[in-house]
Amino acid sequence: MPPDYRRPPPVKLASHPEPVTVRAPAKLNLHLSVGLLRADGFHDLTTVYQAVSLYDEVTASPAPELSVSVRGEDAPLVPLDDGNLAVRAARALAAAAGVEPLVRLDIVKAIPVAGGLAGGSADAAAALVACDALWGTAMDRAALLDLAADLGSDVPFALTGGTALGTGRGERLAPVLAIGRWHWVLAVAESGLSTPEVYRELDRKRERDVALAPEPLDSLINALRSGEPTSLGHALSNDLQAAALSLRPALRRTLDAGEDLGSTGRVVSGSGPTCAFLASSSDDAVRLAAALSGAGVCRTVRAAYGPVAGARVVTTTAR
Ligand code: ATP
């Protein structure tokens, strides 16, 4: 089934609004080609995103001023000031809609921080949808996507979810047909990697080394259409992987362990350090997750499937 890009049912503005909870998924990059460094400091990208079933939740509640709290294992790593992407999203929506940003944001983080899984972007997308519902601002989808793109390259995808081709700096999206459900095992590293540092390492490597030809995208697109895990496993690629491995050589052991344990394919997700392993079925994913946990090559292991929807309201008592 093609991904569902329709807007979720609108939530009516309540005269006494109640909290709204939105969940938003992590993303994997199944293909990531990094092009030239642009004048604005971003690189041109061609990427295929897939949203997977590992979610952060953001609850927006009425409040006399803007505040944020974060719960979850990685909570101490998340800023509680205007550096928090959910806070920036709430402020951006309020400014665009001409309302005061009066909201308390409570974030429950399950997506590892600085893991190459775009958890901050998920929180920004969730905050946009939650505040839009809470305040009854009823932004149209295109306006919400524009706000999302200003907040970060991965934020529009966190709104739409599914499987999508991203171009520009990753913010320009087109749906990609992905047949069936894909089963992933994620090996989460002890600590994160800074995305700008990984890009800088890639630039340094390209100055030193002979540039490699970009991986073809066709085989990945065809594999997603075929629904065939072996084909997809062979087609996974990421230009940032070598840079992430230079900065974090221990990731080689993680990738090798996944290969030895029979994963169908493996790739570092985005700027890493999370490694994503493709399994051939849900049972195979459970087996692989258990085996990887026992191998002692990462902090924690998560099984997830994709594609899943983007940021969606999960609870609201607003009437
Ligand atoms: P990127 O999306 O930049 O590729 P990533 O997916 O590797 O990064 P994120 O979990 O999004 O990693 O976090 C990147 C940085 O963003 C963190 O180190 C953190 O300081 C900052 N940040 C701001 N807001 C949030 C948030 N709500 N959740 C997580 N990190 C946040």
Residues whose N, C-alpha, C, O or C-beta is under 5 A from the ligand:
A	BS01	ATP	L77 V78 P79 G83 N84 L85 A86 P112 V113 A114 G115 G116 L117 A118 G119 G120 S121 D123 L193 T195 G272
